[in-house]
Amino acid sequence: MKARNLLWGAWLAAGPVLAGGYTHADICKAVVALEVGHEISRMRITHSGNTPEIVYIHKGSPQRSQYRCQFSGEEKVSWASYQDDKKSPGRWHEEGALSYVQKGTHLIVKSAKGREREFATRDFRQ
């Protein structure tokens, strides 16, 4: 019983798990990696669920950048970064439709501008 409760608690913390084992937070990381060029390994989830938030820790610097994602419709996502004060969210980047497709254990993120990147489950494990 305890093990089942722990697993249930872990699922709630991570948010809904989609086919292929990816969460909305995983997809958010992939979108930011595609759009901004950040390394997924330097991103940490600060809030999960349907509007996940992540922080990127810059290499060799105490600077951190914060992002959030919003899921609308089937396999569509938009993202926003926080303003300099880290308290005010910036505008949603919705002009270039971003989509994601899961093929087996791989996640493919595409932008309407023709950019595409493929990720494997190992890319998201911290």
Order of alpha helices (4+ residues) and beta strands (2+ residues): alpha-alpha-beta-beta-beta-beta-beta-beta-beta
